[in-house]
Amino acid sequence: MHTIIEPFRIKMTEALPITTRSHRVARLAAAHNNVFLLDAEDITIDLLTDSGTGAMSERQWAALMLGDESYAGSMSWRRFEKTVREITGFKHIFPTHQGRAAERILAATRLKAGDIVPNNSHFDTTRANIEYVGAKALDVLTPEGQDIYSELRFKGNMDLARLEQIIKTKGSNNIPFCMITVTNNAGGGQPVSMENIRAVKQLLSKHRIPLVIDACRYAENSYFIKEYEPGFADHSLMDIANEMFQLADAATMSAKKDGLANIGGFFGCHDDQWAEDFRNLLILTEGFPTYGGLAGRDLEAIAVGLKEALEYDYQRYRHATVEYMASSLIARGVPIVRPAGGHAVFIDAAAFCPHLEPSDYPGIGLVNALYLEGGVRAVELGSVMFGRRLEGASEETAAPRELVRLAFPRRVYTQSHFDYVIEVLDLVWRRRDAILPYRITRQAPFLRHFTAHFALGETPAAFGA
Ligand SMILES: *Cc1c(COP(=O)(O)O)cnc(C)c1O
């Protein structure tokens, strides 16, 4: 059979809000033109994020009932620990309430001001947590990975030559660890090859620098390795995941992604001192080390979800939905990041809106147009999320790319939902000249995209003008 179907049927439904344009116009204005500030009840198709938005399976719902809510040493913790160890092999495993909690504690315990942390591309929370302790987060993506339209596979790979250069010039003493993000969320959901992870590990070992995997989409990355990296076609996703984690000294994980859960995360490592320091801060801010800020039932749902994410039929279906959206948009001429990534389709908002400058935040204009046109919520990954004001500078520096992400919640939307999104995008694409510039009228010092207020810009302005 050529048709790849959803490898599940629907046991419970959830009504989708169908809204009018005038309603959406009013709601977006009330939300200060920032879709993060909209109420979910005003959104028809929510592609804001794939984080914690997935549908749990009946096996996960059943597992919730097994939740052991004992404060310390619960049975749920044991099942969680066993599953995480089976996948990652780490000696020490700590639950956290989500991925950024693991990142925060890792940064607080291992980094000091002036340190450097390379990564293929830091995710926004990872970068923010590193910068919060005064360290520097460096993106070390290959040149091919930065080329939006290159059709090469494994565009999430780390640039080994540049990494070596950074180690030589900055000194390994100033690099307490190096990270690699699988798949590379900020870079378009592009996977990292096993060969690249292995080479990074070899290079780091020579300089005694530990490797930390940002493992949020470890199962999707394993699927890409199986499908596209020579030598892995006969390996199970579990075997590939095992091999990947064997190369790591530690990992941070958000169970809201490939844990197929609505909340949760973990940190894993081999080093006893790392574990000791992590545990102490975990107790201070997250909870006792056998629950880490999660309910026993959450630990159960994650333990089941982590394994379901490694089921081949599930990953094949998931990838097919992303491919379907990507190829439909390419056929209509919409500029998107190629090839399709693991969890999302990324639109090149700069190419979509050539009449706008980065300082007009074309991604915000496109995101808002998608909402107004069809109640679809997407997210900007451009100069609002990644642009910054350098110290002493009066002007912002633009992000390297202006992207808009349509993220795919796991097991939530059907093909007709995606057909609807494609139609909305097609309408916006044909009227793209009408996409308007925006200005920031209010912002926070960190992660400003979540809470910023925007107003329509009168006249387009250029950065530095
Ligand atoms: C989501 C994500 C995180 C942060 O996880 P949260 O659970 O949202 O705190 C870190 N890194 C990557 C690559 C992610 O996608």
The ligand as an SDF file (V2000), in Angstrom:
LIG
                    3D

 15 15  0  0  0  0  0  0  0  0999 V2000
   10.9830   22.3980   23.8140 C   0  0  0  0  0  0  0  0  0  0  0  0
   12.4500   22.3930   23.7620 C   0  0  0  0  0  0  0  0  0  0  0  0
   13.2040   22.6960   24.8940 C   0  0  0  0  0  0  0  0  0  0  0  0
   12.5890   23.1400   26.2070 C   0  0  0  0  0  0  0  0  0  0  0  0
   11.6780   22.2270   26.7310 O   0  0  0  0  0  0  0  0  0  0  0  0
   10.4010   22.7290   27.5880 P   0  0  0  0  0  0  0  0  0  0  0  0
    9.7540   21.4710   28.0220 O   0  0  0  0  0  0  0  0  0  0  0  0
    9.5540   23.5520   26.6800 O   0  0  0  0  0  0  0  0  0  0  0  0
   10.9210   23.5230   28.7260 O   0  0  0  0  0  0  0  0  0  0  0  0
   14.5730   22.6260   24.7710 C   0  0  0  0  0  0  0  0  0  0  0  0
   15.1730   22.2980   23.6220 N   0  0  0  0  0  0  0  0  0  0  0  0
   14.4740   21.9980   22.5120 C   0  0  0  0  0  0  0  0  0  0  0  0
   15.1840   21.6050   21.2580 C   0  0  0  0  0  0  0  0  0  0  0  0
   13.0990   22.0390   22.5380 C   0  0  0  0  0  0  0  0  0  0  0  0
   12.4110   21.7840   21.4350 O   0  0  0  0  0  0  0  0  0  0  0  0
  1  2  1  0
  2  3  1  0
  2 14  2  0
  3  4  1  0
  3 10  2  0
  4  5  1  0
  5  6  1  0
  6  7  2  0
  6  8  1  0
  6  9  1  0
 10 11  1  0
 11 12  2  0
 12 13  1  0
 12 14  1  0
 14 15  1  0
M  END
$$$$
